[in-house]
């Protein structure tokens, strides 16, 4: 019974390996995919051009009428109606879905 209560000499090393393994799991399954998704969204927002159909994160549908140098976009929501929005407010997923479905 006394032998079970004594700590093994490698217990500290095993705890460090376990902690390191947990950090690797968090990195590869949570942090890295999120960083890749953010990079793709930034690339998408930088490549926007006049005429592209977009959807904002608030759900507003329209098309790009002008790309400004200050990181904003002039968006036409209906003929003659324009909104000035930030590029970061454009949803990559919803815009891609909007462009994939045929217009009615």
C-alpha positions as CSV (number, residue, x, y, z in Angstrom):
1,X,0.0,0.0,0.0
2,X,2.9,2.3,0.7
3,X,4.2,1.9,-2.8
4,X,1.0,3.2,-4.3
5,X,1.2,6.4,-2.3
6,X,4.8,7.2,-3.4
7,X,5.2,9.3,-6.5
8,X,7.1,7.9,-9.3
9,X,10.3,9.8,-10.4
10,X,8.8,10.5,-13.9
11,X,5.5,11.9,-12.7
12,X,6.6,15.5,-13.3
13,X,7.8,14.7,-16.8
14,X,4.5,13.0,-17.6
15,X,2.5,16.0,-16.4
16,X,4.6,18.3,-18.7
17,X,4.1,16.0,-21.7
18,X,0.3,15.8,-21.0
19,X,0.2,19.6,-20.8
20,X,2.2,20.0,-24.0
21,X,-0.1,17.6,-25.7
22,X,-3.2,19.5,-24.6
23,X,-1.6,22.8,-25.9
24,X,-0.9,21.1,-29.3
25,X,-4.5,19.8,-29.5
26,X,-5.9,23.3,-28.8
27,X,-3.6,24.8,-31.4
28,X,-4.3,22.4,-34.2
29,X,-8.1,22.1,-33.6
30,X,-9.1,25.6,-32.5
31,X,-6.5,28.3,-33.0
32,X,-5.0,27.4,-36.4
33,X,-8.3,26.8,-38.3
34,X,-9.7,30.1,-36.9
35,X,-6.6,32.0,-38.1
36,X,-6.9,30.5,-41.6
37,X,-10.5,31.4,-41.8
38,X,-9.7,35.0,-40.8
39,X,-7.0,35.2,-43.4
40,X,-9.4,33.9,-46.2
41,X,-12.0,36.5,-45.1
42,X,-9.4,39.3,-45.3
43,X,-8.3,38.2,-48.7
44,X,-11.9,38.1,-49.9
45,X,-12.5,41.6,-48.6
46,X,-9.4,43.0,-50.2
47,X,-10.3,41.5,-53.7
48,X,-13.8,43.1,-53.8
49,X,-14.4,45.0,-57.0
50,X,-17.2,47.2,-58.5
51,X,-20.2,45.1,-59.4
52,X,-19.6,42.2,-57.0
53,X,-22.8,41.1,-55.2
54,X,-22.3,41.1,-51.4
55,X,-24.1,40.5,-48.1
56,X,-23.2,42.2,-44.9
57,X,-23.0,40.5,-41.5
58,X,-26.2,42.3,-40.7
59,X,-27.9,40.6,-43.7
60,X,-28.1,43.6,-46.1
61,X,-27.9,42.5,-49.7
62,X,-26.4,44.7,-52.4
63,X,-23.6,45.2,-54.9
64,X,-20.3,47.1,-54.7
65,X,-20.5,50.4,-56.5
66,X,-17.2,51.9,-55.4
67,X,-14.2,50.7,-53.3
68,X,-12.8,53.6,-51.3
69,X,-9.1,53.9,-50.2
70,X,-10.0,54.3,-46.5
71,X,-11.2,50.7,-46.2
72,X,-14.9,51.4,-46.9
73,X,-17.2,50.4,-49.7
74,X,-20.1,52.2,-51.3
75,X,-22.8,49.6,-51.6
76,X,-25.9,50.0,-53.8
77,X,-28.8,48.3,-52.1
78,X,-31.4,49.4,-54.6
79,X,-31.2,51.6,-57.7
80,X,-30.1,55.0,-56.6
81,X,-29.7,54.0,-52.9
82,X,-26.2,53.7,-51.5
83,X,-24.7,52.8,-48.1
84,X,-21.1,53.4,-47.0
85,X,-19.9,50.3,-45.1
86,X,-16.6,49.0,-43.8
87,X,-15.0,46.1,-45.7
88,X,-14.9,44.1,-42.4
89,X,-18.8,44.2,-42.3
90,X,-19.0,41.9,-45.4
91,X,-19.7,38.3,-44.8
92,X,-17.6,36.0,-47.0
93,X,-19.8,32.9,-46.5
94,X,-23.1,34.7,-47.2
95,X,-21.7,36.6,-50.2
96,X,-20.4,33.4,-51.7
97,X,-23.8,31.8,-51.1
98,X,-25.5,34.8,-52.7
99,X,-23.2,34.5,-55.8
100,X,-23.7,30.7,-56.1
101,X,-27.5,30.9,-56.3
102,X,-29.0,32.0,-59.6
103,X,-30.8,35.3,-59.7
104,X,-34.6,35.1,-59.9
